[in-house]
Amino acid sequence: QVQLVESGGGLVQAGGSLRLSCVVSDTGSGSIFNINTMAWYRQAPAKQRALVAAITSGDTTNYADSVKGRFTISRDDGDNTVYLQMNSLKPEDTAVYYCKVDLYVYALGYLEVWGQGTLVTVSS
């Protein structure tokens, strides 16, 4: 069994910073898997879910134009963790942030796994 657990969301004032974490783990079942692309999406009220940032297994990154220069995505393959460092936060960054990971699980094949979401609220 493979699970994604997100943390780091919260309330911050405009101009502040937050760091989101997403850990890919099993529940002790001994699942064998490879992690490919890891990404962060967000969904604001009355908006569609949109890509924020992505990082490949080769550490190639891409960002939405709205966050470029302010957000940084990184991964720690030793800990099976992806991070999103968010600086210079704006009220329009307020959204639920979701981690998404593309996996190959040896017993199941290719999977796209989503985290539970973590709320980021940026006040004026």
Residue pairs with C-beta under 8 A, 6 or more apart in sequence:
1 26
1 27
1 29
1 31
2 24
2 25
2 26
2 31
2 33
2 103
2 105
2 111
2 113
3 24
3 25
3 26
3 27
3 113
4 22
4 23
4 24
4 99
4 101
4 113
4 114
4 115
4 116
5 22
5 23
5 25
5 115
5 116
6 20
6 21
6 22
6 97
6 98
6 99
6 115
6 116
6 117
6 118
7 20
7 21
7 22
7 118
8 18
8 19
8 20
8 21
8 84
8 118
9 18
9 20
9 97
9 118
9 119
9 120
10 18
10 119
10 120
10 121
11 121
11 123
12 18
12 89
12 120
12 121
12 122
12 123
13 122
13 123
13 124
14 89
14 90
14 91
14 122
14 123
14 124
15 88
15 89
16 89
16 122
17 85
17 86
17 87
17 88
17 89
18 86
18 89
18 120
19 83
19 84
19 85
19 86
20 40
20 83
20 84
20 86
20 97
20 99
20 118
20 120
21 81
21 82
21 83
22 38
22 40
22 81
22 82
22 83
22 99
22 101
22 115
23 79
23 80
23 81
24 35
24 38
24 80
24 81
24 82
24 101
24 103
24 113
25 80
26 33
31 105
31 106
31 107
32 105
32 106
32 107
33 103
33 104
33 105
33 106
34 103
34 104
35 57
35 77
35 80
35 101
35 102
35 103
36 56
36 57
36 101
36 102
36 103
36 104
37 54
37 55
37 56
37 57
37 101
37 102
38 54
38 55
38 73
38 75
38 82
38 99
38 100
38 101
38 102
39 51
39 52
39 53
39 54
39 55
39 73
39 82
39 99
39 100
39 101
40 51
40 52
40 53
40 54
40 73
40 82
40 84
40 97
40 98
40 99
40 100
41 49
41 50
41 51
41 52
41 97
41 98
41 100
42 49
42 50
42 52
42 93
42 95
42 96
42 97
42 98
42 120
43 49
43 50
43 95
43 96
43 98
44 92
44 94
44 95
44 96
47 95
49 98
50 64
51 64
52 63
52 64
52 67
52 71
52 84
52 97
53 61
53 62
53 63
53 64
53 67
53 71
53 72
53 73
53 84
54 61
54 62
54 73
55 61
55 73
55 74
55 75
55 82
57 77
59 75
61 73
63 71
63 73
66 92
67 86
67 93
70 86
70 87
70 88
70 89
71 84
71 85
71 86
71 87
72 84
72 85
72 87
73 82
73 83
73 84
73 85
74 82
74 83
74 85
75 81
75 82
75 83
76 82
76 83
82 99
82 101
84 97
86 93
86 120
89 120
89 122
90 122
91 122
91 123
91 124
92 122
93 120
93 122
94 120
94 121
94 122
95 119
95 120
96 117
96 118
96 119
96 120
97 117
97 118
97 119
97 120
98 114
98 115
98 117
99 114
99 115
100 112
100 113
100 114
100 115
101 112
101 113
102 110
102 111
102 112
103 110
103 111
103 112
103 113
104 110
104 111
105 111
